[in-house]
Amino acid sequence: MRYVFILLFLYTASLSADINSIKGTELDKYEVNEIEDIKAKKAMQKWLNRDFGLKPHKINYLLPFGYKEGAYKSYVPTDEYRNVEAELQVSLKLYLGTGLFGLNESYYLAYSHRAFWQIYSESSPFRETNYNPEGFIEFPVSDKDTLFNMKSIKLGLAHTSNGQGDNANVVYATPADNPGNRSRSLNYMYSEFAFQYDTLLTEFRLISPFPGTADDKDNPDIMDYLGYTSVKLNYFTGRHMFTFMGRGNFTTGYGAVEATYSYPLIDNAYFFMKVFSGYGESLIDYDNHVTKFSVGFSFSR
């Protein structure tokens, strides 16, 4: 059944990739132009177009095969996770408006959902799921006179968690059965600066936990592993796209690197592969070193 789900997901994505031609065909089935109620006509047209303002935020992908070096840590004795799994991410943003301060700035809400799926295990559990709602403001910058060629500044507030509970005080048959606190979360602020040099786009990000939350009991040392700074390079050559991300904490020496490659197969559907090495691949493993190769498809870049 799980393989049928993946095939249906890929088939649906391939159909949505050619949505422009589908729209015209679908609208031809309905008599919209003859409707006299202008407000109802507009609402109906928007519904038929599936136009609700949602756009891709981070990369949207389905990676049926991900291979990790070594076994995943199990937090429950009955869980025996394989080092091969699937991974998927859905990430969307909603544009809210522009120019509240007269600086041509734009306002957005966004949500990203990332899941690690032990699809090759017998019961196919989701090993870990991370949730990441956020809101941000993006200020355009027209810098053509300096070497940096800055294009935008983004300021955001975000939360990320894995939705797990704290079972430390729950009574189990034996102490070994108690998984302890599997809850992971972080509230943080960030600022991001975007630069361009020809087909190379660079994003430099600074991250800071909300005051009073850095020592959260769920993961008091999480910033030691995630770090406060990150740099991401996005490079285009022909139809190919390469990215490289590095982040870390200069004090502790912990961090991570990630490289991706994508190539269009059809409109809005891409061959996608990713290599990750370091800490913080997922929230549950924020303090475990993971080296992993994943391959599959993305539906945005």
ChimeraX attribute file (.defattr): number of C-alpha atoms within 10 A of each C-alpha:
attribute: neighborCount
match mode: 1-to-1
recipient: residues
	/A:1	5
	/A:2	10
	/A:3	11
	/A:4	9
	/A:5	10
	/A:6	14
	/A:7	11
	/A:8	12
	/A:9	12
	/A:10	17
	/A:11	12
	/A:12	11
	/A:13	17
	/A:14	18
	/A:15	13
	/A:16	16
	/A:17	17
	/A:18	14
	/A:19	16
	/A:20	10
	/A:21	10
	/A:22	14
	/A:23	13
	/A:24	12
	/A:25	11
	/A:26	11
	/A:27	14
	/A:28	10
	/A:29	8
	/A:30	11
	/A:31	9
	/A:32	15
	/A:33	11
	/A:34	9
	/A:35	12
	/A:36	9
	/A:37	8
	/A:38	11
	/A:39	10
	/A:40	12
	/A:41	16
	/A:42	14
	/A:43	12
	/A:44	14
	/A:45	16
	/A:46	12
	/A:47	11
	/A:48	15
	/A:49	16
	/A:50	12
	/A:51	11
	/A:52	10
	/A:53	10
	/A:54	14
	/A:55	14
	/A:56	17
	/A:57	17
	/A:58	16
	/A:59	16
	/A:60	20
	/A:61	24
	/A:62	22
	/A:63	22
	/A:64	20
	/A:65	16
	/A:66	21
	/A:67	17
	/A:68	18
	/A:69	13
	/A:70	12
	/A:71	13
	/A:72	17
	/A:73	14
	/A:74	13
	/A:75	16
	/A:76	13
	/A:77	10
	/A:78	8
	/A:79	11
	/A:80	14
	/A:81	18
	/A:82	18
	/A:83	16
	/A:84	22
	/A:85	22
	/A:86	21
	/A:87	22
	/A:88	19
	/A:89	18
	/A:90	18
	/A:91	20
	/A:92	18
	/A:93	20
	/A:94	17
	/A:95	14
	/A:96	11
	/A:97	12
	/A:98	16
	/A:99	11
	/A:100	10
	/A:101	8
	/A:102	7
	/A:103	12
	/A:104	13
	/A:105	18
	/A:106	18
	/A:107	19
	/A:108	16
	/A:109	19
	/A:110	20
	/A:111	20
	/A:112	20
	/A:113	17
	/A:114	19
	/A:115	19
	/A:116	19
	/A:117	21
	/A:118	22
	/A:119	20
	/A:120	18
	/A:121	13
	/A:122	7
	/A:123	8
	/A:124	14
	/A:125	14
	/A:126	14
	/A:127	18
	/A:128	18
	/A:129	20
	/A:130	20
	/A:131	16
	/A:132	18
	/A:133	17
	/A:134	18
	/A:135	17
	/A:136	19
	/A:137	19
	/A:138	20
	/A:139	19
	/A:140	16
	/A:141	17
	/A:142	10
	/A:143	14
	/A:144	10
	/A:145	8
	/A:146	7
	/A:147	10
	/A:148	13
	/A:149	16
	/A:150	21
	/A:151	18
	/A:152	18
	/A:153	19
	/A:154	18
	/A:155	17
	/A:156	18
	/A:157	19
	/A:158	19
	/A:159	17
	/A:160	19
	/A:161	18
	/A:162	21
	/A:163	13
	/A:164	15
	/A:165	12
	/A:166	13
	/A:167	14
	/A:168	13
	/A:169	9
	/A:170	10
	/A:171	10
	/A:172	12
	/A:173	7
	/A:174	7
	/A:175	11
	/A:176	10
	/A:177	13
	/A:178	17
	/A:179	16
	/A:180	16
	/A:181	16
	/A:182	18
	/A:183	17
	/A:184	24
	/A:185	23
	/A:186	23
	/A:187	19
	/A:188	18
	/A:189	19
	/A:190	17
	/A:191	18
	/A:192	18
	/A:193	19
	/A:194	21
	/A:195	20
	/A:196	18
	/A:197	12
	/A:198	9
	/A:199	12
	/A:200	15
	/A:201	17
	/A:202	22
	/A:203	19
	/A:204	18
	/A:205	19
	/A:206	16
	/A:207	18
	/A:208	16
	/A:209	18
	/A:210	14
	/A:211	10
	/A:212	8
	/A:213	14
	/A:214	17
	/A:215	14
	/A:216	14
	/A:217	12
	/A:218	15
	/A:219	20
	/A:220	14
	/A:221	14
	/A:222	20
	/A:223	23
	/A:224	19
	/A:225	23
	/A:226	23
	/A:227	23
	/A:228	18
	/A:229	19
	/A:230	20
	/A:231	18
	/A:232	19
	/A:233	18
	/A:234	19
	/A:235	17
	/A:236	14
	/A:237	9
	/A:238	7
	/A:239	8
	/A:240	12
	/A:241	18
	/A:242	17
	/A:243	19
	/A:244	18
	/A:245	18
	/A:246	17
	/A:247	23
	/A:248	22
	/A:249	17
	/A:250	13
	/A:251	8
	/A:252	11
	/A:253	11
	/A:254	19
	/A:255	25
	/A:256	23
	/A:257	19
	/A:258	19
	/A:259	18
	/A:260	18
	/A:261	19
	/A:262	23
	/A:263	18
	/A:264	18
	/A:265	13
	/A:266	12
	/A:267	14
	/A:268	17
	/A:269	24
	/A:270	21
	/A:271	17
	/A:272	22
	/A:273	21
	/A:274	19
	/A:275	18
	/A:276	20
	/A:277	19
	/A:278	22
	/A:279	25
	/A:280	22
	/A:281	20
	/A:282	19
	/A:283	24
	/A:284	22
	/A:285	15
	/A:286	21
	/A:287	21
	/A:288	16
	/A:289	18
	/A:290	20
	/A:291	18
	/A:292	19
	/A:293	18
	/A:294	21
	/A:295	22
	/A:296	19
	/A:297	22
	/A:298	25
	/A:299	23
	/A:300	20
	/A:301	20
